[in-house]
Amino acid sequence: MPDLKKKLSVVIAVASVMPLMGGVPVDLQSLGRALVDMGDYSGDCRYEVLLPTSRRPVVYDIGLFSRSAVGDTLAPADYVIDWAVAKDGNSSHGFSAYADGHHYRFRGDRLQEYHYTDDTVPFAPRGTVDGGVQNNAQFTDLLPQYIGQRFESMAVDSSYRCNYMPDKTVNGRRCIVVDGVRTFGGVEALEFVYAFDRETLMPVSADFEANPGQIGEQTITVTYSYPATRIKPYDVITEDALMSVYADAFGNCRESDFRLDNMPGRKLPEFTAPTVTGERYTRYKGDCFAVPTVIAILDSDIGSAGATVDALRRAVDAMPMQTDVIFAFISNDIDAIEALTGPCREGEHILMSARRLARDCGVTATPVVIICDRDATVKEIINGYNNDLTDVVIQKTVTSAVK
């Protein structure tokens, strides 16, 4: 778990006034630092994307709220981003949010969520947070803290050529303007212009020309406004606070609202977890199994875990058809898990750190055995261990397979 922050109002207040106390930032790097340190931020923006093949731009209306994430090693800001778009007569709406190692994103009819305590990999794939889900949600690059982080990187990146203008009038407003070009292999890949209010450092506008003069050219225009922002400031961004605003998304589109008593007849939720051999097992939404599959959610610290493994192996050996087994341990002690399972057999997967799967299935105590058909539909649930587990698994699996 990263060293996540404590949200103290005094820290927020100090961070909010630091840019003004120090005067106007003198260069790109100092502007970047001032933006990263910005306290509570709320704003709206109009985001227009124009492609060469289109006569009209695609227009997003976006509400933004962010707060400098003091001490958080995963992201420069906590945030809530609310967006809406209308295209070809259809409209859609979504949001994304991050705070304290918890990330949520909603689009269409799907609410995805990621929790650092359940699985660290989505937050730092390949060992770096730059590619993490929390930092690559749609429109995070519009938040001042993320812009500031980018400016700090640009200041020491030779692929960027930047002009820093600390006092330039933009539409009658005194602004700090940053413009420049990014070049790869001698080819201009991006032209950009940012404008910030000179007194408050609030973003005013941003323009981007990606792949200028090329087939894939794309023009993006962002205009910020602050009359009555659509997102009201959050005291603390928590799941409860988000649920109060996005009740429909959490109530109807959440993939982790499964409970053991209502899982039969529903698809097994998607999940991913590391194996004890250093690989990764992933089941995406819509994936099927090759054969009927038994999933055992276990904890290596619970005394019945080893007996459950043995019972399931006896059941599989006695099945009249091929049946695979996934041993999903919520614990992450490889030595303890391998002591219980021994070598992995054909048709088995031995997973660790499978807390998210357990939570999404509504598992509150282990062991739990979930029997799925080839379509990954949950057919039966067996809660707890008993001496008849082998016979019960055989009966329920065979019965499910012929239904």
Helices and strands as residue ranges (DSSP letters): H 9-21, H 28-36, E 41-50, E 58-68, E 77-87, E 90-99, E 102-107, E 110-115, G 121-123, G 125-127, G 129-131, G 133-135, G 140-142, H 144-154, E 160-170, E 173-184, E 187-197, E 203-210, E 218-225, H 239-245, H 247-252, G 260-262, E 271-274, E 280-283, E 293-298, H 305-318, E 324-329, H 334-341, E 348-351, H 355-360, E 368-372, E 378-383, H 389-402
